[in-house]
Amino acid sequence: MCRQHQHSSSDHKTKRSLSFGIQQQLAMESGIGRVAPLEAVLFDIDGTMAISDPFHHRATSEMLLKVGYNNGVPITPEFGMANMAGRSNEQIGRFLFPDWDQRRLDAFFAEKEALFARYAAEGLREIAGLTPLCRWAAGRGLRRAAVTNAPRANAELMISILGLSDFFSLVVTAEECGRSKPYPDPYLRALDLLGVSPDHALVFEDSTTGVQAGIAAGMPVVAIAEESREDKLLAVGATLVIRDYEDPKLWAALDKLDTTRPQAAAAETNGKLTQL
């Protein structure tokens, strides 16, 4: 009897798990599918297009040690992910140094960003599968923007290192908006400048603040994250969480968006992407 009960319980759990998986699949398809016909893709940069967190952590850690933060005890990568990932320098500054004046904060972050630029130039790499995704978007004539909380100089540096300067027609930074992510302002500005409705645009992000911003702007969000962060991103509204751009779940969803449109602009951009 006990064994029969165990099998019954196990079968019930399996069916419940399968049911939940089907529900997730349907929710994902309806979320991304509602933007058809897709007209634009909007990408965050740090952690979304590039593996940049190690360089940010290194630069920030060095600066914090220099000013004696936390009594000289180095911060951990986990601390950085929990308190700084996806946030603007203004937001990070208010968290780390609530008593500092703006002039001191500006000097700190100017030096930190210079360190980051140096380290990124030595080894910044794209998230796996980014280039094929860019080809997919270019081949369909989609409008494309990078939308970031990073300073413009480093945003453009990372885009250049990744070889995507010609891919993006627009780069929007939080410093140019009234409010930074998690507010929708940067994404709303990008949509306005691209001339696209949120009903026909898709966002790629990696942080909770970024996901919140994209959702608040009225768009479904595909989030990049390792398994340990998946629940957090789903909890704030991510439509789909993937490990990288080679994830079959992403391509299954994109295959349902038949947006192929023969356009001269698409052909021109495709030519620029041949070297990728």
RALINFEN-V457711 format. One record per residue. N is the residue number from 1. RES is the residue in one small letter. NEAR is the number of other ideal C-beta (glycine too) atoms within 8 Angstrom. Layout:
N/RES/NEAR
N/RES/NEAR
This chain:
1/m/4
2/c/5
3/r/6
4/q/7
5/h/8
6/q/8
7/h/8
8/s/8
9/s/8
10/s/8
11/d/8
12/h/8
13/k/8
14/t/8
15/k/8
16/r/8
17/s/8
18/l/8
19/s/8
20/f/8
21/g/8
22/i/8
23/q/8
24/q/8
25/q/8
26/l/8
27/a/9
28/m/12
29/e/10
30/s/8
31/g/10
32/i/16
33/g/10
34/r/8
35/v/13
36/a/10
37/p/7
38/l/13
39/e/10
40/a/14
41/v/13
42/l/16
43/f/13
44/d/16
45/i/13
46/d/15
47/g/12
48/t/13
49/m/14
50/a/15
51/i/9
52/s/13
53/d/12
54/p/8
55/f/12
56/h/12
57/h/11
58/r/10
59/a/13
60/t/12
61/s/10
62/e/9
63/m/12
64/l/12
65/l/10
66/k/6
67/v/7
68/g/6
69/y/8
70/n/7
71/n/4
72/g/6
73/v/5
74/p/7
75/i/11
76/t/6
77/p/8
78/e/6
79/f/9
80/g/14
81/m/9
82/a/7
83/n/9
84/m/12
85/a/13
86/g/14
87/r/13
88/s/11
89/n/10
90/e/9
91/q/10
92/i/12
93/g/12
94/r/8
95/f/9
96/l/8
97/f/9
98/p/6
99/d/3
100/w/9
101/d/5
102/q/6
103/r/6
104/r/9
105/l/13
106/d/8
107/a/8
108/f/13
109/f/12
110/a/8
111/e/9
112/k/12
113/e/13
114/a/8
115/l/12
116/f/13
117/a/11
118/r/8
119/y/11
120/a/15
121/a/8
122/e/6
123/g/6
124/l/12
125/r/5
126/e/9
127/i/11
128/a/7
129/g/10
130/l/11
131/t/8
132/p/9
133/l/10
134/c/12
135/r/11
136/w/9
137/a/10
138/a/15
139/g/9
140/r/11
141/g/9
142/l/11
143/r/10
144/r/14
145/a/16
146/a/15
147/v/12
148/t/13
149/n/14
150/a/12
151/p/10
152/r/10
153/a/8
154/n/12
155/a/14
156/e/10
157/l/11
158/m/16
159/i/15
160/s/9
161/i/10
162/l/11
163/g/7
164/l/11
165/s/8
166/d/7
167/f/11
168/f/12
169/s/6
170/l/10
171/v/12
172/v/14
173/t/13
174/a/14
175/e/8
176/e/7
177/c/11
178/g/4
179/r/6
180/s/13
181/k/15
182/p/8
183/y/10
184/p/10
185/d/12
186/p/17
187/y/17
188/l/9
189/r/11
190/a/13
191/l/14
192/d/7
193/l/9
194/l/12
195/g/5
196/v/10
197/s/7
198/p/9
199/d/7
200/h/11
201/a/16
202/l/13
203/v/17
204/f/13
205/e/16
206/d/12
207/s/12
208/t/10
209/t/12
210/g/18
211/v/15
212/q/12
213/a/16
214/g/15
215/i/12
216/a/10
217/a/12
218/g/7
219/m/13
220/p/13
221/v/15
222/v/16
223/a/14
224/i/14
225/a/11
226/e/6
227/e/6
228/s/4
229/r/8
230/e/10
231/d/6
232/k/8
233/l/13
234/l/9
235/a/6
236/v/10
237/g/9
238/a/12
239/t/10
240/l/13
241/v/10
242/i/12
243/r/8
244/d/9
245/y/12
246/e/8
247/d/10
248/p/6
249/k/9
250/l/12
251/w/8
252/a/8
253/a/14
254/l/9
255/d/6
256/k/10
257/l/12
258/d/5
259/t/10
260/t/6
261/r/7
262/p/5
263/q/7
264/a/5
265/a/7
266/a/13
267/a/9
268/e/8
269/t/12
270/n/11
271/g/7
272/k/10
273/l/12
274/t/6
275/q/5
276/l/8
